[in-house]
Amino acid sequence: GIDADCGGECSCATCHVIVDPDWFAKTGGPSEDEEDMLDLAFGLTETSRLGCQIEMSDALDGLRLTVPEDM
């Protein structure tokens, strides 16, 4: 599941999600700070994001993502 321990402050990696490749570009891609936090995540992929850093909009209606299994 998603813990989101930091409350959306991009200071943990407990909201790690894997964005469907067809949707990844639409999320805007991770910032440098987000990439640093993602380095701490288990099961990192090329389309990994921190859920708290994805700015939701109508353009993301139907967004497909996966929550990685706990390691």
Number of C-alpha atoms within 10 A of each C-alpha: 11 13 11 18 13 13 12 14 10 21 15 20 25 23 23 27 24 20 23 14 13 10 15 19 11 13 18 11 15 17 11 9 10 18 17 15 18 25 11 13 21 14 16 15 12 9 18 24 27 23 21 19 18 14 9 12 8 7 9 13 8 8 15 13 17 11 15 17 8 8 6
